[in-house]
């Protein structure tokens, strides 16, 4: 069985995908900070 998808902490979708055009810079910063939270 092979692994699918990006590696852990892959942020390609946020940088290049749909959300890169939909979020303000402040929202982007908050999302970046939230993605580092575990649990």
N, CA, C and O atoms as a Maestro MAE file, in Angstrom:
{
 s_m_m2io_version
 :::
 2.0.0
}

f_m_ct {
 s_m_title
 :::
 protein
 m_atom[156] {
  # First column is atom index #
  i_m_mmod_type
  r_m_x_coord
  r_m_y_coord
  r_m_z_coord
  i_m_residue_number
  s_m_chain_name
  s_m_pdb_residue_name
  s_m_pdb_atom_name
  i_m_atomic_number
  :::
  1 25 0.853 -1.178 0.000 1 A "UNK " " N  " 7
  2 3 0.000 0.000 0.000 1 A "UNK " " CA " 6
  3 2 0.899 1.243 0.000 1 A "UNK " " C  " 6
  4 15 1.870 1.308 0.754 1 A "UNK " " O  " 8
  5 25 0.583 2.198 -0.824 2 A "UNK " " N  " 7
  6 3 1.382 3.421 -0.888 2 A "UNK " " CA " 6
  7 2 0.669 4.560 -0.192 2 A "UNK " " C  " 6
  8 15 -0.557 4.583 -0.083 2 A "UNK " " O  " 8
  9 25 1.456 5.492 0.271 3 A "UNK " " N  " 7
  10 3 0.894 6.676 0.921 3 A "UNK " " CA " 6
  11 2 0.357 7.616 -0.144 3 A "UNK " " C  " 6
  12 15 0.917 7.710 -1.236 3 A "UNK " " O  " 8
  13 25 -0.720 8.306 0.168 4 A "UNK " " N  " 7
  14 3 -1.313 9.251 -0.772 4 A "UNK " " CA " 6
  15 2 -1.271 10.645 -0.184 4 A "UNK " " C  " 6
  16 15 -1.218 10.812 1.034 4 A "UNK " " O  " 8
  17 25 -1.295 11.635 -1.040 5 A "UNK " " N  " 7
  18 3 -1.342 13.017 -0.588 5 A "UNK " " CA " 6
  19 2 0.028 13.571 -0.271 5 A "UNK " " C  " 6
  20 15 1.046 12.901 -0.446 5 A "UNK " " O  " 8
  21 25 0.036 14.801 0.196 6 A "UNK " " N  " 7
  22 3 1.283 15.487 0.513 6 A "UNK " " CA " 6
  23 2 1.863 15.037 1.835 6 A "UNK " " C  " 6
  24 15 1.205 14.375 2.638 6 A "UNK " " O  " 8
  25 25 3.093 15.406 2.037 7 A "UNK " " N  " 7
  26 3 3.758 15.091 3.289 7 A "UNK " " CA " 6
  27 2 3.145 15.910 4.418 7 A "UNK " " C  " 6
  28 15 2.442 16.892 4.177 7 A "UNK " " O  " 8
  29 25 3.418 15.498 5.644 8 A "UNK " " N  " 7
  30 3 2.914 16.212 6.811 8 A "UNK " " CA " 6
  31 2 3.347 17.675 6.727 8 A "UNK " " C  " 6
  32 15 4.484 17.966 6.355 8 A "UNK " " O  " 8
  33 25 2.464 18.577 7.064 9 A "UNK " " N  " 7
  34 3 2.684 20.029 7.041 9 A "UNK " " CA " 6
  35 2 2.795 20.606 5.635 9 A "UNK " " C  " 6
  36 15 3.264 21.733 5.473 9 A "UNK " " O  " 8
  37 25 2.376 19.861 4.618 10 A "UNK " " N  " 7
  38 3 2.390 20.365 3.251 10 A "UNK " " CA " 6
  39 2 1.373 21.499 3.136 10 A "UNK " " C  " 6
  40 15 0.205 21.329 3.486 10 A "UNK " " O  " 8
  41 25 1.816 22.649 2.648 11 A "UNK " " N  " 7
  42 3 0.951 23.821 2.579 11 A "UNK " " CA " 6
  43 2 0.695 24.270 1.141 11 A "UNK " " C  " 6
  44 15 0.327 25.422 0.910 11 A "UNK " " O  " 8
  45 25 0.885 23.381 0.185 12 A "UNK " " N  " 7
  46 3 0.705 23.745 -1.214 12 A "UNK " " CA " 6
  47 2 -0.694 24.259 -1.513 12 A "UNK " " C  " 6
  48 15 -0.844 25.224 -2.263 12 A "UNK " " O  " 8
  49 25 -1.715 23.641 -0.948 13 A "UNK " " N  " 7
  50 3 -3.086 24.058 -1.225 13 A "UNK " " CA " 6
  51 2 -3.332 25.484 -0.764 13 A "UNK " " C  " 6
  52 15 -4.028 26.245 -1.436 13 A "UNK " " O  " 8
  53 25 -2.770 25.844 0.368 14 A "UNK " " N  " 7
  54 3 -2.971 27.197 0.879 14 A "UNK " " CA " 6
  55 2 -2.205 28.225 0.068 14 A "UNK " " C  " 6
  56 15 -2.688 29.340 -0.133 14 A "UNK " " O  " 8
  57 25 -1.024 27.867 -0.398 15 A "UNK " " N  " 7
  58 3 -0.187 28.824 -1.116 15 A "UNK " " CA " 6
  59 2 -0.611 28.980 -2.572 15 A "UNK " " C  " 6
  60 15 -0.501 30.066 -3.141 15 A "UNK " " O  " 8
  61 25 -1.098 27.895 -3.175 16 A "UNK " " N  " 7
  62 3 -1.341 27.917 -4.609 16 A "UNK " " CA " 6
  63 2 -2.774 27.603 -5.014 16 A "UNK " " C  " 6
  64 15 -3.132 27.763 -6.181 16 A "UNK " " O  " 8
  65 25 -3.576 27.172 -4.099 17 A "UNK " " N  " 7
  66 3 -4.917 26.716 -4.443 17 A "UNK " " CA " 6
  67 2 -6.001 27.736 -4.183 17 A "UNK " " C  " 6
  68 15 -5.762 28.944 -4.172 17 A "UNK " " O  " 8
  69 25 -7.187 27.225 -3.975 18 A "UNK " " N  " 7
  70 3 -8.380 28.040 -3.793 18 A "UNK " " CA " 6
  71 2 -8.219 29.059 -2.678 18 A "UNK " " C  " 6
  72 15 -8.566 30.227 -2.856 18 A "UNK " " O  " 8
  73 25 -7.701 28.638 -1.535 19 A "UNK " " N  " 7
  74 3 -7.640 29.521 -0.374 19 A "UNK " " CA " 6
  75 2 -6.627 30.648 -0.529 19 A "UNK " " C  " 6
  76 15 -6.719 31.654 0.174 19 A "UNK " " O  " 8
  77 25 -5.673 30.502 -1.424 20 A "UNK " " N  " 7
  78 3 -4.693 31.572 -1.605 20 A "UNK " " CA " 6
  79 2 -5.363 32.845 -2.113 20 A "UNK " " C  " 6
  80 15 -4.857 33.943 -1.880 20 A "UNK " " O  " 8
  81 25 -6.493 32.712 -2.803 21 A "UNK " " N  " 7
  82 3 -7.201 33.883 -3.327 21 A "UNK " " CA " 6
  83 2 -8.365 34.306 -2.445 21 A "UNK " " C  " 6
  84 15 -8.881 35.415 -2.589 21 A "UNK " " O  " 8
  85 25 -8.783 33.437 -1.535 22 A "UNK " " N  " 7
  86 3 -9.990 33.692 -0.758 22 A "UNK " " CA " 6
  87 2 -9.728 34.339 0.599 22 A "UNK " " C  " 6
  88 15 -10.633 34.950 1.168 22 A "UNK " " O  " 8
  89 25 -8.517 34.219 1.128 23 A "UNK " " N  " 7
  90 3 -8.233 34.720 2.468 23 A "UNK " " CA " 6
  91 2 -7.482 36.044 2.424 23 A "UNK " " C  " 6
  92 15 -6.659 36.286 1.541 23 A "UNK " " O  " 8
  93 25 -7.787 36.892 3.398 24 A "UNK " " N  " 7
  94 3 -6.999 38.114 3.555 24 A "UNK " " CA " 6
  95 2 -5.660 37.727 4.176 24 A "UNK " " C  " 6
  96 15 -5.495 36.601 4.646 24 A "UNK " " O  " 8
  97 25 -4.717 38.643 4.178 25 A "UNK " " N  " 7
  98 3 -3.407 38.337 4.756 25 A "UNK " " CA " 6
  99 2 -3.527 37.998 6.241 25 A "UNK " " C  " 6
  100 15 -2.853 37.089 6.725 25 A "UNK " " O  " 8
  101 25 -4.387 38.729 6.970 26 A "UNK " " N  " 7
  102 3 -4.583 38.464 8.396 26 A "UNK " " CA " 6
  103 2 -5.172 37.068 8.613 26 A "UNK " " C  " 6
  104 15 -4.752 36.349 9.520 26 A "UNK " " O  " 8
  105 25 -6.135 36.690 7.789 27 A "UNK " " N  " 7
  106 3 -6.723 35.360 7.899 27 A "UNK " " CA " 6
  107 2 -5.693 34.283 7.572 27 A "UNK " " C  " 6
  108 15 -5.672 33.220 8.192 27 A "UNK " " O  " 8
  109 25 -4.846 34.570 6.599 28 A "UNK " " N  " 7
  110 3 -3.796 33.628 6.220 28 A "UNK " " CA " 6
  111 2 -2.839 33.391 7.386 28 A "UNK " " C  " 6
  112 15 -2.443 32.257 7.654 28 A "UNK " " O  " 8
  113 25 -2.469 34.478 8.080 29 A "UNK " " N  " 7
  114 3 -1.575 34.363 9.238 29 A "UNK " " CA " 6
  115 2 -2.230 33.514 10.322 29 A "UNK " " C  " 6
  116 15 -1.585 32.644 10.906 29 A "UNK " " O  " 8
  117 25 -3.508 33.764 10.590 30 A "UNK " " N  " 7
  118 3 -4.222 32.985 11.603 30 A "UNK " " CA " 6
  119 2 -4.290 31.510 11.221 30 A "UNK " " C  " 6
  120 15 -4.127 30.637 12.073 30 A "UNK " " O  " 8
  121 25 -4.527 31.238 9.958 31 A "UNK " " N  " 7
  122 3 -4.590 29.858 9.495 31 A "UNK " " CA " 6
  123 2 -3.228 29.185 9.625 31 A "UNK " " C  " 6
  124 15 -3.149 28.022 10.020 31 A "UNK " " O  " 8
  125 25 -2.166 29.899 9.297 32 A "UNK " " N  " 7
  126 3 -0.811 29.360 9.452 32 A "UNK " " CA " 6
  127 2 -0.529 29.014 10.910 32 A "UNK " " C  " 6
  128 15 0.026 27.956 11.207 32 A "UNK " " O  " 8
  129 25 -0.910 29.907 11.813 33 A "UNK " " N  " 7
  130 3 -0.691 29.670 13.240 33 A "UNK " " CA " 6
  131 2 -1.523 28.485 13.727 33 A "UNK " " C  " 6
  132 15 -1.042 27.661 14.505 33 A "UNK " " O  " 8
  133 25 -2.759 28.403 13.272 34 A "UNK " " N  " 7
  134 3 -3.641 27.320 13.706 34 A "UNK " " CA " 6
  135 2 -3.166 25.968 13.181 34 A "UNK " " C  " 6
  136 15 -3.387 24.945 13.829 34 A "UNK " " O  " 8
  137 25 -2.525 25.948 12.031 35 A "UNK " " N  " 7
  138 3 -2.076 24.676 11.470 35 A "UNK " " CA " 6
  139 2 -0.930 24.070 12.268 35 A "UNK " " C  " 6
  140 15 -0.639 22.883 12.121 35 A "UNK " " O  " 8
  141 25 -0.283 24.856 13.102 36 A "UNK " " N  " 7
  142 3 0.826 24.359 13.926 36 A "UNK " " CA " 6
  143 2 0.347 23.767 15.246 36 A "UNK " " C  " 6
  144 15 1.128 23.132 15.955 36 A "UNK " " O  " 8
  145 25 -0.921 23.965 15.585 37 A "UNK " " N  " 7
  146 3 -1.467 23.477 16.850 37 A "UNK " " CA " 6
  147 2 -1.767 21.986 16.723 37 A "UNK " " C  " 6
  148 15 -2.375 21.545 15.748 37 A "UNK " " O  " 8
  149 25 -1.336 21.221 17.711 38 A "UNK " " N  " 7
  150 3 -1.615 19.789 17.718 38 A "UNK " " CA " 6
  151 2 -2.707 19.492 18.731 38 A "UNK " " C  " 6
  152 15 -2.806 20.126 19.782 38 A "UNK " " O  " 8
  153 25 -3.527 18.502 18.379 39 A "UNK " " N  " 7
  154 3 -4.538 18.095 19.345 39 A "UNK " " CA " 6
  155 2 -5.927 18.178 18.845 39 A "UNK " " C  " 6
  156 15 -6.866 17.859 19.574 39 A "UNK " " O  " 8
  :::
 }
 m_bond[155] {
  # First column is bond index #
  i_m_from
  i_m_to
  i_m_order
  :::
  1 1 2 1
  2 2 3 1
  3 3 4 2
  4 3 5 1
  5 5 6 1
  6 6 7 1
  7 7 8 2
  8 7 9 1
  9 9 10 1
  10 10 11 1
  11 11 12 2
  12 11 13 1
  13 13 14 1
  14 14 15 1
  15 15 16 2
  16 15 17 1
  17 17 18 1
  18 18 19 1
  19 19 20 2
  20 19 21 1
  21 21 22 1
  22 22 23 1
  23 23 24 2
  24 23 25 1
  25 25 26 1
  26 26 27 1
  27 27 28 2
  28 27 29 1
  29 29 30 1
  30 30 31 1
  31 31 32 2
  32 31 33 1
  33 33 34 1
  34 34 35 1
  35 35 36 2
  36 35 37 1
  37 37 38 1
  38 38 39 1
  39 39 40 2
  40 39 41 1
  41 41 42 1
  42 42 43 1
  43 43 44 2
  44 43 45 1
  45 45 46 1
  46 46 47 1
  47 47 48 2
  48 47 49 1
  49 49 50 1
  50 50 51 1
  51 51 52 2
  52 51 53 1
  53 53 54 1
  54 54 55 1
  55 55 56 2
  56 55 57 1
  57 57 58 1
  58 58 59 1
  59 59 60 2
  60 59 61 1
  61 61 62 1
  62 62 63 1
  63 63 64 2
  64 63 65 1
  65 65 66 1
  66 66 67 1
  67 67 68 2
  68 67 69 1
  69 69 70 1
  70 70 71 1
  71 71 72 2
  72 71 73 1
  73 73 74 1
  74 74 75 1
  75 75 76 2
  76 75 77 1
  77 77 78 1
  78 78 79 1
  79 79 80 2
  80 79 81 1
  81 81 82 1
  82 82 83 1
  83 83 84 2
  84 83 85 1
  85 85 86 1
  86 86 87 1
  87 87 88 2
  88 87 89 1
  89 89 90 1
  90 90 91 1
  91 91 92 2
  92 91 93 1
  93 93 94 1
  94 94 95 1
  95 95 96 2
  96 95 97 1
  97 97 98 1
  98 98 99 1
  99 99 100 2
  100 99 101 1
  101 101 102 1
  102 102 103 1
  103 103 104 2
  104 103 105 1
  105 105 106 1
  106 106 107 1
  107 107 108 2
  108 107 109 1
  109 109 110 1
  110 110 111 1
  111 111 112 2
  112 111 113 1
  113 113 114 1
  114 114 115 1
  115 115 116 2
  116 115 117 1
  117 117 118 1
  118 118 119 1
  119 119 120 2
  120 119 121 1
  121 121 122 1
  122 122 123 1
  123 123 124 2
  124 123 125 1
  125 125 126 1
  126 126 127 1
  127 127 128 2
  128 127 129 1
  129 129 130 1
  130 130 131 1
  131 131 132 2
  132 131 133 1
  133 133 134 1
  134 134 135 1
  135 135 136 2
  136 135 137 1
  137 137 138 1
  138 138 139 1
  139 139 140 2
  140 139 141 1
  141 141 142 1
  142 142 143 1
  143 143 144 2
  144 143 145 1
  145 145 146 1
  146 146 147 1
  147 147 148 2
  148 147 149 1
  149 149 150 1
  150 150 151 1
  151 151 152 2
  152 151 153 1
  153 153 154 1
  154 154 155 1
  155 155 156 2
  :::
 }
}
